[in-house]
Amino acid sequence: MSDKDEVLNVIQTFFETGKTKNFSVLSNIQLNSPEFSSFSDVPPYSLKDYSESIVLEELKFAGISDYDYEIKNDKISIFGSVGVATFVLNQKGMLVNSQTYTGQHITINGRATFVLIKDGTWKIIHYHLDKIPG
């Protein structure tokens, strides 16, 4: 498998967590390091570290049933032991309110950038997700 394929596989594994709800995978594919960071268009809007990112990812994926995603127009560049992936990301599912047992269908069209480093295996060290207005 090429480095580009491996990078895409890690990113797909990240989003597959929304389907499988196997949250332990998240810590295996992200670098537990002070250098880790993430940005998102979901509050809080601050730059998040590894621990905060893991907690928020689990909350997001746990709160969406029937989750599905599609990665489109991906561009993956490899610079030695650094990989940069950019793509359009379409996500959908049912946002579940466990307190009222109600749900709201959501569709999110967005853009994504992931930065990975290779230290034996590829691991995510930064990502940025944002919605496309409209």
N, C-alpha and C positions, 0 to 999 in steps of 0.2 A: 504494500500500500504506500502511495506517495505521501510526502509531508502534507500536501494540500488536502488529500483525501482524509488523512488522520485529523487535521485541524477541523475539517467539516464534520467528521464523525464525533469529535468532542462537543461541538456546538449542537449537533442534533441530539446527543445524549443529554445536554442541558435542558433542551425543550421537551424531550421525551419524558422527563421527570413530571411534567404537567399531566401526562397521560397515565404513567405508572404509579405516581405518588410514592416512588421509592426515593425518598429524600437523602438517603445515605450516599447516593451517587454524586450529589452536589459537592460534597467535601473531597471526593476522589478526583474530580476533574477541574477543581479550582485550587490555585496555589495559596496555601495558608501561610501568608507572609505579610509583613508590614507594607510591602510594596503593592499589595492587591488593592484595587479600587473599583467602584462601579458608580454609574450615574443612571438615573431613570426619570421618566416623566411622571412617575407615581410618587407621591409624598412618602417620606421626606425627600426633598430635592437636593440635599447636601451630598457631598462626595462620601460614599460609604466605604467602610473597611470590610475585611473578610467576614468577620463575625456578624456584623449587622446585615451584610448582603445575604448570607446564608439564611438567617432568620426571616428576612423579608421575602426571599425566594420561596421558602417553604410556605409562608402564609399566603402568598399569591397563588401558588399552584394548588394548595389545599382548598382554597376558596372558590376554585373554578372546576365545575364538573363538566363532563363531555368535552374536555379540552382538546383542541387540535391546533396545528400550526402548519405553515408553509413557508419555506425559505425560497426566495426568488431572486434572480439577478445577482447571485453571489459572486464576489471577487475575492480571491484569497491570494495573498502575496507572502512569500517566505523570504526572510532576510537572515540567513544563518540560523540561529536558534530562536528567532522571533517570527511569529506568524500574525498577519493582520487580515481579518475577514470583515467585509462589509456586505450587506445584503438588505433586501426588503423583506420584512417579516409580517406575515398575516397570521393573527391569532384569533381563535373564537372559542366560545364555550358558554356555559351557564354560570353566571356569578351567583353564588348561593349565599343567602343570609340564613345562617344556622339558628338564629334566634327566632325568626318569624317563619322559618321553613318556606321561604319564597325564593324565587330566582329571577334573574333578568338575563336574557340572551345578550352577549356582547360580541362585537367584532372589532378588533383593533388592527388597523393597518399602520405599520410603522417602519422605521429604519433601525438598523443595528450595526454596531461596530464592536468586534471582539479582538482583543490582543492576547495572544498565547505565547508562552515560552516553552522551549523543549529542554527538559532536564531529565533525560531518560524517556519520559512520555510527554506529550503536549498537555499543558495545563493553562487554564484561563487565568490571566493576571489582571485584566481590565475588560469591562464592557460598558457600553452606553446604548440604551434603548430609548427611542422617542417616537411619539405618534406623528403620523402625517396628518396635518389639519384637513378637515373636510369630510 
